[in-house]
Amino acid sequence: MTEVPKKKVTRSNLNKALKLYEYIKPFKVEYLWGTFFLVVSSVASLAFPKLMGNMINTGTGDVASSTINQTLLLLVFIIVLQSVFSYFRVVLFVNVT
């Protein structure tokens, strides 16, 4: 298998690459909203395992069931939030492409 030679990063090559962003200009607002929804859905999906671990840790101790119920409701809220934001992320990025 032959190896492809690497190109040097020069100002002209960088300008050629940046010209690709001209195609996104008409969809700039949708692209930014899609990026926002991407970040929020990613943070929500990262928070889920943390809260699940907290719920398991509180379940092993002598803690009232109300604490576990509150954590469970928060987990359900995060799943719903993550699914809504993921839906709009997909819809916006499909419209941009």
N, C-alpha and C positions, 0 to 999 in steps of 0.2 A: 504494500500500500504506500503510495507516494504522499509525502507531506506537502501541504500547500504552504508556500512562503507567506510569512506574516507581513502585512502592510504597516508602514510607519504611520504614526498619527501626526499628520501635518495640518496646517490651517486650512488648506484647500480641501483635504479629505473630510475634515470636521465640518466645513461649510456645506459640503455635499450631503453629509448625514443630517445636518440640521434642516436642510430643505424638505425633508420628510414631514416636518412639523407643519409645513404650509398646507398639507392636506387635511390636517386636524383643525385648522383655524376656523372653518365654518361651524365646527362642532365643539368649540372651545368650552362653552358653558356646560354642555352635556358631559364632556370629558372630565371637567373638574368636579361636577356633581357625582359622576361615576367613581372617581378616585376617592371622594369623601365617603361614599357608601362602602367602598372597598376597605378603607381604613376602619370604619366603625364596625363592619361585620367581622373583620379580622380581630379587632380588640375584643368583641363579644365572644368569638370562638375561643380566644385565649383565656378569657375570664371563666369560662365554663369548667375546665378541669380544676382550677384553683378553688372555685366555690364547691365543687363536688368533694374535693379533698377536705375542705373545711367542714362540710356536712358529715363526712365519715368520721373525722376527728371528734366532732362534738357528739356524735352518736356513740362513741366508745366510752365516753365519760358519763358522769352522773349529771347530765344537763336536762333541763325541762324539754319536753317535746315541742314546746312553742318555738324554741330556737331552731330546731330541725325543720319545723314547718315553715318558718320565715325564710330559711335558706332554700328550702325546696321551692317556695313561691318565687324567690329571686331567680332561681335556676330556670323555672318555667318562663318568667318574664324575659330573661336573657335569650332563651331559645327562640321565643317569638320575635324579639327585637332583631336577632341575628338573621332569622329567616326573611323578615320584611326588608331589611337593608340589603341582604343578598339578592332578593328578587329585583329590587330597583337597580342594583348594581348591574345585574345581567341585562335588564331591559335597556338601560342607558348605553352600555357598551355595545350591545347589538345594534342600537340605532346609530352609533358613531361609526361602526364598521360596516 
